[in-house]
């Protein structure tokens, strides 16, 4: 069994900004900027080229047209925990595209399954033919 090594995101390549959290939370939410806003430029990163290409090809709402991943974490009350959560979500995204997808091998239906399908269609057609009006003499 081979061990797949996932490329690690370098924390120095990630930009963080502290922003205010959304939603209910009272005075703490209203005056403390505890949510972490992460920005990661995929094209300027030190990730391997194939991982960059697969990351940029993702159809994900967190990826901008310029190739920047934007993640907002606001689950926790502290900025440090939200920063760690955002970094963990970015690493999970990179891990998701780290290994190339296995190419699909096209298959064909067996002769018996084709025959069963055709017989089923003939049976269904016969049932429908029996519903037709009876021709008068």
C-alpha positions in Angstrom: 0.0 0.0 0.0 1.4 3.4 -1.0 1.1 6.3 1.3 -0.3 9.4 -0.4 1.4 12.6 0.8 -0.9 15.6 0.6 0.8 18.9 0.0 0.6 21.2 3.0 -0.6 24.8 2.7 2.1 27.2 3.9 0.6 29.6 6.5 2.8 32.4 5.3 1.0 32.3 1.9 -2.4 32.9 3.5 -3.8 36.3 4.3 -6.1 36.7 7.3 -8.4 39.6 8.2 -10.4 39.9 11.3 -14.1 40.8 10.6 -17.2 41.0 12.6 -19.3 37.8 12.8 -22.9 37.7 11.6 -26.0 36.6 13.4 -27.2 36.7 16.9 -24.7 36.9 19.7 -25.4 40.1 21.6 -22.7 42.6 22.6 -19.8 40.3 21.9 -20.8 40.0 18.2 -21.5 43.7 17.9 -18.2 45.0 19.1 -15.5 42.2 18.7 -14.1 41.2 15.3 -13.8 37.5 16.0 -14.5 36.0 12.6 -11.5 35.1 10.4 -11.5 36.0 6.7 -8.9 33.9 4.8 -7.6 34.6 1.3 -5.3 32.2 -0.5 -3.9 33.0 -3.9 -3.7 29.6 -5.6 -1.6 30.8 -8.6 1.0 32.4 -6.4 1.2 29.5 -4.0 4.0 26.9 -3.6 1.6 24.0 -4.2 2.6 21.5 -6.9 1.4 22.6 -10.4 -1.0 19.6 -10.9 -2.7 20.4 -7.6 -3.0 24.1 -8.5 -4.7 23.1 -11.8 -7.2 20.8 -10.2 -7.9 23.4 -7.5 -8.5 26.1 -10.1 -10.7 23.8 -12.1 -13.1 23.3 -9.1 -16.6 24.7 -9.4 -16.6 26.0 -5.9 -18.3 29.3 -4.7 -15.2 29.9 -2.5 -12.9 30.3 -5.5 -12.9 33.7 -7.3 -12.4 34.3 -11.0 -8.8 35.5 -10.2 -7.9 32.2 -8.6 -8.2 33.3 -4.9 -9.8 31.0 -2.4 -11.9 33.0 0.2 -13.0 31.3 3.4 -14.9 32.9 6.3 -14.9 31.1 9.6 -17.1 32.4 12.4 -18.1 29.3 14.3 -16.0 30.0 17.4 -16.0 33.0 19.8 -12.2 33.6 19.5 -10.3 34.8 16.5 -7.5 32.3 17.0 -9.9 29.4 16.9 -11.7 30.8 13.8 -8.3 31.3 12.1 -7.4 27.6 12.8 -10.8 26.5 11.5 -10.4 28.5 8.3 -6.9 27.1 7.8 -8.2 23.5 8.4 -11.0 24.0 5.8 -8.5 25.3 3.3 -6.2 22.3 3.9 -9.3 20.0 3.5 -10.0 21.6 0.1 -6.3 21.1 -1.0 -6.4 17.5 0.3 -9.6 16.9 -1.7 -7.8 17.7 -5.0 -4.4 16.4 -4.0 -4.6 13.0 -5.7 -5.8 12.8 -9.4 -9.2 11.3 -10.1 -9.2 7.7 -11.4 -10.1 7.7 -15.1 -13.4 5.9 -15.9 -13.1 2.7 -17.8 -16.1 2.5 -20.2 -18.0 -0.8 -19.9 -20.5 -2.5 -22.2 -23.7 -4.3 -21.1 -23.6 -8.1 -21.2 -25.4 -9.9 -24.0 -27.8 -11.5 -21.4 -28.7 -8.1 -19.9 -29.4 -6.7 -23.4 -31.6 -9.7 -24.2 -33.5 -9.2 -20.9 -34.0 -5.5 -21.7 -35.4 -6.3 -25.1 -37.7 -9.0 -23.8 -39.0 -6.7 -21.1 -39.7 -4.0 -23.8 -41.5 -6.6 -25.9 -43.6 -7.7 -23.0 -44.5 -4.1 -22.1 -45.4 -3.4 -25.7 -47.7 -6.5 -25.8 -49.5 -5.2 -22.6 -50.1 -1.9 -24.3 -51.2 -3.5 -27.5 -53.9 -5.3 -25.5 -55.3 -2.0 -24.4 -56.1 -0.9 -28.0 -59.7 -0.8 -29.2 -61.0 -4.0 -30.6 -61.6 -3.7 -34.4 -65.3 -4.3 -35.3 -66.5 -6.8 -37.9 
